[in-house]
Amino acid sequence: MTAQFTDFNLKPEILAALDEINFKTPTAVQERLIPVVMRGRSVIGQSQTGSGKTHTFLLPIFNALKPELDQVQAVITTPSRELAQQIYTAAKQIAAHVSPEIRIGNFVGGTDKERQVKQLASHQPQIVIGTPGRIADLLKTQALDVHLTKTLVVDEADMTMDLGFLPEVDAVAGAMPEELQMLVFSATIPEKLRPFLRKYLDNPVVEEIPVTTVISDTIDNWLISTKGSSNNDIILKLLTIGQPYLALIFTNTKERADELTHFLKSQGMKVATIHGGIAPRERKRVMKQVQNLDFQFVVATDLAARGIDIEGVSHVINDGIPEDLDFFIHRVGRTGRNGMDGTAITLYAPGDDARVAELEDLGVEFNPKDIKNGEIVDSYNRNRRTNRKKTQKKLDPTMIGLIAKKKKKIKPGYKHQINQAIKRKDQMDRRIAERTAMKVRKKTNKEEGAKKKR
């Protein structure tokens, strides 16, 4: 029987908040971990992006919250400002149904620290959400008081480590009580993260939610070769042919994001740009415009792959394959959400075959496509030559050695010599086989003749 949120013994006001956003059935990670977190256990939850981790920790936090208690009761750290804003928005939506009012603080870098210090001097929030650096900074200046905090959430722990924020999270955890409930959520659990986990988590519940498909089955996953064409031209065609409702175009660097944005704007397209080189206030303003559907096309770096939750993304285009293949999954996971159809398109150069093969080894399946006469059409499998070679006759070591002697500059008639050598070798093999067969027949006839004489 399918689980329901009503099975978790959540407070009526929390169920009302879920009903407002039409959340009826919990995801796999929510079904497994919400009851565990509500029992006060520390957990390590490993699941893919878009699996519902945010409400996995928010719902138990709100359910255990004591509105009358004027102190920080839960701290949630996350590696990017955008993701902090996403969690803050989700928390505010739940808080709107709770009475008395719940105070939620959103503390991220690039915002007015002095103003935050003044606000904290008058009252402490009951839930703190923010980036590790800013939270640790507020603790260092003693503006934020977490010495009675019961719960610490480390969201996107692997990304937190990759961006170098683990020492700040360590400082935040160190300022909290020894009997701390720590909730760690991550898409992956790298080996370098394990010492930190062992330091703070005593006998945690570890749940790895298996991925039935690496990419949601609601996503049509295309692969397009850039051979003979520029990425700019291909992307322009994709945006004009398909007329996407909302397209996210991911680049591997800030410089490439700016270059592509400039090109698309020169073609008369209205494009938003989001990357780490843009001032936080400007990024926030652009994000608001994107969420209001003021832009149809958004060029972004991997900062946005996990840190942005934009509804209605119909297309994701990878300008190139990311160095960290995990980011490929995070990028593609921006579309095809909540049961909606989506299209993910990855451009690859001839030298990217090994990277594509790595993704295929991870379970990613591609549909090869091409652009012809203003239409997107099915293309050939890029492994067709490899597959054909597997069916070819295998040469014996003698022939391999002969072919290996071929020089870079082929002499006239060299290929003919090789073909003739192969032909002679085949003839010799056949003669040897015939002689062997003849010997066997003679021996058999001789033995049968001897038997008759007996």
N, C-alpha and C positions, 0 to 999 in steps of 0.2 A: 504493500500500500504506500502511495506517495506521501511523503511527509508534508506538513503544513506549518507555517509559522505559529499557528495556534497551538501546536504540540509542545512548544518550548516554555509554556507557562510565563509568557511575557506580560507585562503590565498592559492594561487596556489602552492607555494613551499611546504606547509604542505600537500596538497593533493598529491603532487608528492612523498613525503616521505611515505605516507600511501600506495600509489600504489606500491612502491618498496617492501613493506612487504606484499602485497596482502590483505590489509585491505579494504574491500568494504562496508560491512554492519556493522553498529554499534551494540554493545551489548545492552541489556536492560538498564543498568546503564548509558552507553554512550548516548543513545538516549534521556533519560529523563533529564540528568544533564548537558551535554555539552552546550545546549542553555541557561540554567539557569546561569551557570558559566560565559558564554560569556556576559551576561547582567550585570555582576558585583556583583551578589548576593552571600552571604555566604551560604554554603550548608553543610548538614550532609547526607552523602550517606552511607547507610547500605546495603551491598551486600556480597555474598559469595566469597571465594577466587577463583581466576581465572575468575572473571566476567568482567575484562577489566577496572578496576579502574585506572590503571596507565595512560592510554591514555585519560581517562575522565578528568584528571586535566592537563596533559601535552599539549594536543591540544589547549585548551583555553589560557594557559599560553604563548605558542609560538605565538598564533594568536594576542595576545595583546602586545607582546614584542616590545620594541623600540630599535633596534640594535644600533642606534646612541647614545642612552642614556648610559653613562658610570657609572652605579650604579647597586646595587643589586635590581632586580625588583620582584623576587619571591624566596621564601625559601621553600624547601620540606624536612620535617623531617620524618624519618622512623626508627623503633626500632632496625634493624639489619644491619650489614655491607653488608651482602649478598644482602639484599633487596635494599639497597642504590645503590649498584653496578648495580643491575638489572634496576633500574629507570634511573641511569646515562647512561647506555648503550642505553636505549630507547630514552633518550633525545638527546644523541649524534647522533643517527640515523636520527632524525628529523632535528637537527642543521646542518647536512651535506648538507641539501638542502636549507639552508637559507643564504642569503648574505645581508650585510657583516657578517663576522664570529661572532657567538655567543659564549661568554665565559661561560663555565659551570664548577663549582667547586664541587668536590666530597670530603667531609670532614667527615671522620669516625675515630673512635678510633683505636688505634693500628698502626697508620701511623705516618709519620714524621711531627710532629707539627711545629717544627722550620722552616722547609722548606716551609710549608704552610703559616706561618706568613710572611716570606720573599716574597713569591709570592703575598700575599694580599697587601703588602706594595707598590708594583709596580702597581698593578691594581686589582680592585674588579670584581668578576664574576657577570654576569647579572642573572644567575640562580644558586642558591646554593642548593645542595643535600647532605644529610648526616645524621648522627646519632645525637640525641638531645644533648648528652654529649659533643661531640667535637664542635658542632656549638655554644653551650652556652659558652664553654671554649674560643673560638675565639672571642666571643662578650665581654666576661669579660676582656680579655686582649686588647680590642679595636682594634684588628687586622681586624675584620670583621665589616662592617658598614651597618646596616639594618634600619636606622632611616627613610629612604624614601621608604622602601619596601611596595608594595601595596598588595601582595598576600602571604599568609602562608598556606601551605598544611601540614596537620597532617595525615600521612598515617598509616594504621593499628593502630588506636588509642587505641583499647582495649589491644593489645599486648604491646603498648608503656606504658600503665598504669600498666599492669601486671609485666613488667620488671622494674618498678620504675622510668621511665624516664619523668613522667609528670611534676615534678618541673622544669626540664631543658626546656621542651617545654614552660612552663609558663614563664620562664625567656626570652626565645626567643621572644614570643608573646608580652611580656611587653616592649621590646625594639623597637617595631614597632609603626607606627602611629595609632591613635585611629580609624580612618576610614580605618580599615583593612578588606580585603576580606579573610575570613578563610574558607578553604575547608577541612572538616574532613571526612575521609573514614575509615570504620571499618566493620569487619564481624559481630560484635555484639556491642551493646551500653549498657554496664553495668551501673547500678545505680551509682556506685562510680565515673563514668566518667562525669556524668551530671553537677555537680557544675562547673567543668572546662569549659564545653560547654556554660553554662549560663553566665559565666564571660566574655567570648569573643565574643559570637555570638548573635547579636541582630536581632531577627525575621528571623532566617535562613530558607531556604527551606529544608525541611526534606523529604528525599525519602528512603523508605525501599523497595528494590527490592525483591518481593516475590520469594521464591525458589520453582519452580514447582516440582522439585525432589531434595532431599537433596544431592544425588550423581548423577552425570551426567549419562544419559541413555546409554552413550558410554562405561561405565565401568561395567565389570562383577565382582560383589562383592561376594567373597567367604568367608566362615567361616569354619575353621578347628580346631577340638578339639585336644589338646595336650595330652589327657589322655593316659598314658602308653608309651609316647615317649618324648624325649627331644626336646626343641625348636631348638637347634642347628641341630639335625639330620633332623627334618622336613624342616627347611630352606634350608639345603644342598640339600635335595631331590627336593624341589621346584625349586631351581636354576639349577639343572642338568636335571630334567625331562622336564621343560618347555622351556629351552634355551631362556630366555628372551633377547630381544634386549638391554634393559637397565633396571636394577632393582634397586629401592630404598628400602632399608630395614630400617625401623624406630624402634629405641629402646627408652625406657623411661628414661634411664640414660646414662651418659658418660661412666661409668664403664662397663655397659652392652654392649655398642657399641664397646669398646676396646676388651672385652672378645669375642664377636661374630666375630669381625674382625680377631682376633688371631686364632680362630677355623677355619674359612673359609680359611685363608692363609695356615694353617697347612694341609688343604685338597688340596692344589695346586691351589687355586683360587686367581686371581688378584683383590684385593678389595681396594677401597678408603674409608677413614673415615673422616667424617665431624662432629665436635661438638665443643662446647664452650671452651673445654679444650685445643684445638689445637691453636697454635700461629696464629694470623691473616694473616701473610705473607704466612705461610704454608697452611692455609685454602684457601687463594686466589690462590695459585699455584695448589692445588689439584682440586679446582673448574674449573680452566682453563683446566686441564687435562681431567676432566669429560666431560666438554663441547666439547672437541676435540675427545671424544669417546675413550680415552686411557684406560678407565675402563668400564667394563660391569656391575659391581656390586658396589653399594655405600651404606655403613652403616652410618646412620645419626641419630641425636637426633632431637627433635622438633624445634631446632634452624633452621633447614633446611625446615620445613614444610611450612613456609610462606616466608622465606628469600631466597629461591633458586628457580630459574626458569630454569630447565634443559629440553630442548626439547627432545622429543622422548622417554620418560619414558614409557616402555611397561608394567612394573609390579611394584606395590607397595606392600611391605610385612610389616605388623605390627607384630613385635616380641611380642607385648602385647598391650592391650587396654590402651590408655593414661589416666592419671588422669583427665585431662581437656578434656571432650568429644569434645569440639570445635576443638581440635587438630586432632581428628580422621578425620573430614571433610577436614581439611587443608592437612593432609597426603595423603588421598585418591585422593584429587584434583590435585595431582602432575601428575596423569596419565589420559588418556582419554580426553586430551585437544585438542582444535582446530578441533573437529569432529573426531579425531582418536580413535580407540578402545584401551581399556586398561583393565588390570586385577588388582584388589585389593584383597589381601589375608590377613585375620586377624586370628591370632592364639589365642585360648582362653583356659584357664584351667578350670577344673570343678567348681572352686570357682568364676569364672567370669560371671556366668549366669545373675546375677543382672545387671552387667555393659552392657552386650549384650542386655538385655531387655530395658535398658535406651536408648541405641542407636536405638533400634527398635521403641521405643516411639517417638523418634525424626523424624521418617520417614525413617530410614535406613533399607533397605531390604537385607537380606543375602541369598546366595545360599549355603546350607551346602555341604561340600565336604570332601573326605577322600583320603588317598594315599594307594593303594593296588597293590601289584605285579608290582611296578614301574610305576603305572598309577594313574592319578587323576580321581576319580569317584564320582558320586553323593552319598550323604550320607543321613541319616535320619534327620528329623526335631528334633532339640533338645527339643522341647516342646511336643513331642509325648505323654509322660507320663501325662503331665498336661492336654492335650486335651482329653486323654482317661478317666482321672478322672472325667472330666466334664460330661461324658455320663454315669457314674456309678450311681447306685441308691443311693439316699441320705438317710443316716441313720437318724432316729428320735433321739431326745435328750437323750432318755433312753439308746439307744445302744451306742451313743457317750460317755456317761458317763461310761458305762461298759468297753469300749475299753480303755478309758483314765486311768482306774485303773491298766492297765497292767504294771508290774514292768520291770525294765531294764533287769533282769535275768528272762527269761520266765520259769515258772514252767512246768513240763511235762503235756501235755494234755490241756494247757491253750487255745491254738488256737481252739482246738476241743470244749472246753466249750463255747467259744465265738460264734462259728458257730452254736452250738446247741441252744444257747440263742437266736440268730438271727432267727433261724428256728422256735423256739417256739413262738417268738414275731410275726412272719409273720402268723403263724397258728391262733394265737389269734386275730390278725387284721382281718383275713378272716372271722372267726366266728362272730366277732362283726358286720362286714359288712353284713354277711348273716342274722343275727338276725334283724338288722335294716331294711334290705330289706323285711324280712318276716312281720315285724310289719307294714310297709308301705302298703304291699299287703292286710293284714288282715283289716286294717283301710279302705282301698279303697273298698274292697269287702263289708264291713259292711255298708259303706255309700251308695253304689250302691243298696244293698238289701233294705235299708230304703226307697230309692227313689221309688223302684218298688212297695212297699207296699202302698205308697201314691197314 
